[in-house]
């Protein structure tokens, strides 16, 4: 493992190599129906969570935990009329062997983007900004800024370089993992690189986009972004365990997170107290039950007008089969939401509208296995059992 991986996955979601899955965790277990022999068309949208199905889930999650050497994982699955499955596996602290708990606070990485873009879209509803405004209206010095719109930033089609992929950023971050980078510092890393393509012409995941959107919110409202977010998104959504830290703070109770990004030889480091970089693109903290609530609020547009929510859910191709991206939200084989990865932690939070089902998975590691993310492996194994018509799967790039 080289340090180059740090550039790709801090706060990343659909960046190349960071969220791939091929169903490795979805194999058949003793007593389970093999996917190869199921008649999927006869399956319900969501299987009832009977004791037998719960036992299948236990075996599937345990198998992925063991084969990927993930220290700990929490899973929350809620399906109205079908039951719920909320469970923790493994250890929260490799030193003390403290068990995992579904009640822990967790770093959620790029799931943060769903909150940041919602903050912007609330301003759209108020008529204070337009999605078709160029970013140059609000932030000066952005390459191609007169042609890149707020929409291009929100749907990852700006062509701007991902600040967290810059080599100099990686060196600075690993030299002092307690350092908090300002938005201006992060943008400086991004803007020394050329724009990759004409705005709107291609999809390319970049944390730079979401950082810029948070700066638009600050410019328009005259408030620090975290204050506006709390008052206009978190409180209206009744999320009491979700917030944006200013640095490395991580309130208890929480799990420890483990990464291989501090070494060139693959050795594991406890990254629990690293200050996550990326600002409004990937630093937030939440827990399983807050994300359960947020997943449905996000997908159903409870904080937005119907027109703005329709804009948000206009999903465009990403170049990966079954995966489309809207305004700070994705659709993966019918599951709507987002995922995230940063040193020590990964999260996926998705909602299946036709069944009103929610799935949230947190892991205490970001150490990908054969280029595939841990949360995608877990989500793939779980949905293969419970929603066989909508199996969560993000192919490798």
N, C-alpha and C positions, 0 to 999 in steps of 0.2 A: 504493500500500500504506500503510495507516495503522497506527498503533501498536496499534490495537484487536486486530490479529491476534496480538500477543504474548499477550494474555490467553487466547486460545483454544487455542494449540497448544503451549505449554511443557509438556512431559510428557504431551501429550494422545494419545489413541488413537482412541476412537470419539466424540469431541466433534464437534459440528456443524462441517462444513466442513474437517475435518482429515484425513480418511482416505477421501476419495471416489474412485471410479474408474468409468469407463464403457467401458473397453476400448480407449482411444485407442492404447495401445502394442501392441494385438493385431491389427493390420492384416496383410494378406497381403503377402509380399515376393516378389521374383522367384524363381520356382521353388518357392514354398510353396503348399500347398493353402489356398484361401480359406476362412475359417470359414463363410461363407455357403453353401459348396458341400460341406462335409464331412458325412459321415454319422456323427454323433457316437456314435450307438448302437453302431456297429461298432468303435469305437475301444477299445483296451485301457484299463484304469485308468491305467496309466503307460506311455508309449511307451518303447521301448528307446532308450538314448542312443547311437545309431549316429553315425558321422561326419556323416551328412546331417542328423540332428536337431540335433547340436551346431552345425553351420553355421547352421541356422535360428535357434537360440538366440543365436548370435553376432550375427546380423543384427538380431534383435528387440531385444536389449539395447542394441546400438549405436544403433539407431533411437530408442529412448526416451531414451538419453543425449543425443543430439543435439537432438531436438525439444524436450526440457525444459531444455536447457542445464545439465544436472547436471554438476558438475566431475568426480565420481568415484563409482563404485559397485562393490561386491563382491557376488558371487552364489555361493551354495553350494546345490547340489541333489544329494541322495543318495537313491537308490531301489534297495533290495536286489534283485539279479537283473537290474536294468535299467541299472546304471552310475551314475556320478556326474559332476557338472559343477561345477567350482570355478574361478572366474575373476574377475579384476579388470579394470576398464575405466576409462579416464580418468586424471585426475591427483589426487594426494593433497595437493598444495600448489600453488596457482595462481601463487605467486610464483616458486618454483624449478622448477616443472613435474615434480616428483618423481612417478613413476607410482604408481598404487594397487597395493596388495598384499593378498591374502586373509589375511595374517597380522597385519594391523594391529589394535590395540585400538580400540574404537569406543564412543562414548556411545550407550546403547540406549534412553533415554527410558522410556516406559511399559511396555516389556517387563519393567522392574523390578517391576511389579505382580504378575507371576507368581511372583516370588521372595517378595515380602512376604506374599502370601496363603498360599503354601506354608508359610511360617514359622508363621502363625496356625493352619493346619490340622494341623500337627504337634502343636500344643498341644491341639487338639480330640481327636486320637487318644490323647493322654495323659490325657484326662479333666480337663484343667486349665481349659478354657473350653468353652462350648457355643455353637454358631452362633446359638442363639436367646436368648442373653444380651443384655440391652439395653446399649448403649454406656455408659449412665450408671453401670453397675456399675464401670466402669474409668476413665472420663474424665468429670470433672464439668464442667458448663457447656455441654454440647452441646445446641443447640436441638432440642426434641422427643426428647431423649436417652433418655427412659424408654420410648419406643415404637420407636426405631430399634435394630434388632438388629445383631449382627456379620454375620449373613447379608445383611441389607440393605446394609451397607457393602461387603461383598465382591462382591455382584452388581449394584452401582450402582443401587440402588433406595431410597436413603435420603431423597432430596429435598434434601440439604444443598448449599448453594451451592459452586461450585468456587472455592477460594481464589485460584487463578491467573487467574481471570477478573475479579478485582476491579481497578477502575481505579487505586486507590491503590497496590496491589501492583505493577501495571505501571510506574507512575511510579518507585517505589522501586527496582525491579529495573533499569530502564534507566538510572537515575541512577548506579548502581554495580553493574556486572555481575560484580564480584568478590565481592560480598556473599553470605554464607551466611545464609539465613533459618532461624530455629528453628521447630520445630513449632508452638510457642505463637504466634509471630508470624503464621505462615500461617493458623492457625485463627482468629485475630482478624480477619483479612481476610474469612474465610468467614462467621463467625458474626454479622457486622453485617447480613447479608442474611436475609430471611425464608426459611423452609423452603418448597420449591416445591410439595410435594404430600404426601399421606398416605404414610407409609413402606410400601414394598412394592407400591404401586399403579401405579408407572410406572418406566421406565428413564430414567436421566439420568446421563451420565458425569461424574464429579467426582473430582478428585485428593484432595479433602478426605477422602473415604472411606478411601483407602489410608493416608493420613497417620495417621488415627485408629487403624487396625488395627495399625500399627507401634507406636503408643503402648500399645495393649493388650498386645502382646508384651513390651514393656519393663516394664509394670506387673506382669504375672504372673510373669515370670522374674527380675526384679530386675537385668537386664543391659541395657547399651546395645544398641539394635536391631542395629547392624552386627556386634557380637560374636556375638550369638545366631545371626544369619543365617549367619555364616561357619561356626560350629561345627555347626549343626543342619540346614543346607540345602546350602551350597556344598561343604563337605568331604565329606559323605555322597554328594553327586552327582558328586564327583571333578572339580569345576570349578576349574582352577588359574589361569585368566586372567580371572576374574569377581570383582568386588568393588564395594563401595559407598564412594565417595570422601567425605571429610569437607568438601571444598571444591572448588576448581577443578583439583586435581591430575589429571593425565592422562598416565600412564606411556607412554614410547616403547616400541616404535614405534606411532605413530598418525597418522591422516590429519588434515588441517585441515578444519574445518567452516565453511560459509558461510551467512549468513542475510540477509534483508531486513528483519528486525524492529527494527533500530536506527534506521530512517529512515522518513520519511513519503513519500519519493519513489521507493521501490523500489531504492535503491542498496544494493550488497552489502557486508557487513562480515564480516571473519574473526572468528567466534565461538568459536574453538577453546578459548580459555582463559577463557571465561565460566564462572562457577560455576553449575552447573545448579540451579535451585530445585526445591522439591517433595519433598525428602527421600525417604522410602521409596516415593513414588509415581512417581519417574522419574529418578533420578540415577545409576544403576549403569553400570559399564563392563564390557564383555566383548569377545569376538572371535567370528569366524565358527565356529570349530571347537568352542568351548565351547557356543555356542548350538545347534549341531547336536546335541550330546549332551543338552542341557537340553530341547530340544523334545520328544524322545521320552520322556524321563524324566517330564516334565510331563504329557504326554497319556496316558501309560500308568500314571501314579500310582505310580511306583517308590518314592517316599518316604512314601506314605500307605497306610492300610488300604483295602481294597476298598470298604468302606462310605463312608468319607470321600471317596474318589475319585469314587464315584457321586454324592455330594452336589455335588462340585465340577463335575461334567460335566452337571448338570441345567441345561440351557440354556434361557433365557427370551427372548422376542422383544425386539428393540431398536427396532422401528419401521422397520427397513431390511430390504428383501427379501433373504433368504438369510443374514442376520446375526443370530446369537443370542449371548447372554452368560451365562456361568456364574459361578463364584466366582473372579474374577481371571483369566479365560480366555474366549476367544471361539471360536465356530464360524462360519467364513465359507465357505459352500458346501462343507462337509466338511473343510476345513482347520482344525485346532485349534491355538490358540496366542495370540499377542498381537502388537501393533505399538506403535510409539512415535515421538514427534516432539518435538524440543526445538531451540533455536536452533543451526543448523549441521548437524544430523544427523537421520536417520530410519532406522528399523529395522523389519523384519517378520520374525517367526520363527514358522513354522507346520509342522504335522505332519499327514499324511494317513493315518489309522489303517489303512484297508483295504488300503493299499499299503506301509505302513511307510516312506513317503517323507517327507523333510524338506526344507524350503526356508527359507533365511535370506538376506535382502537388507539391505545397509547402503548408505546414500547419504551423501555429504558436503555435503548441502544440505537445508534444510527449506523451500525456496522453492517453494510449491505452484504448479501451472500450471492456470489456469482453475478454481481451487478444488479441485483434485484432488492428492492427495499423491503424492510421487515413488515411494515404495516400493510403493504400490498399483499404480501404472502399470507398474513393473517386474514385480511379481509377477503381474499380470494378463497381461502379454505372455508371460511364461515358462510359466505354467500353461495358457494357451490352446494352446500347442504341445505340452506334455508330458503334461498331465492334462486333456484336453478335456472329460471328464465332470465335472470339478471345477475350474472356472475361478475363481480368486480374484478377487473383485469386491465392493467395498463401495460401494453406490450413494450418490449425494449425498443429503443430508438434505432 
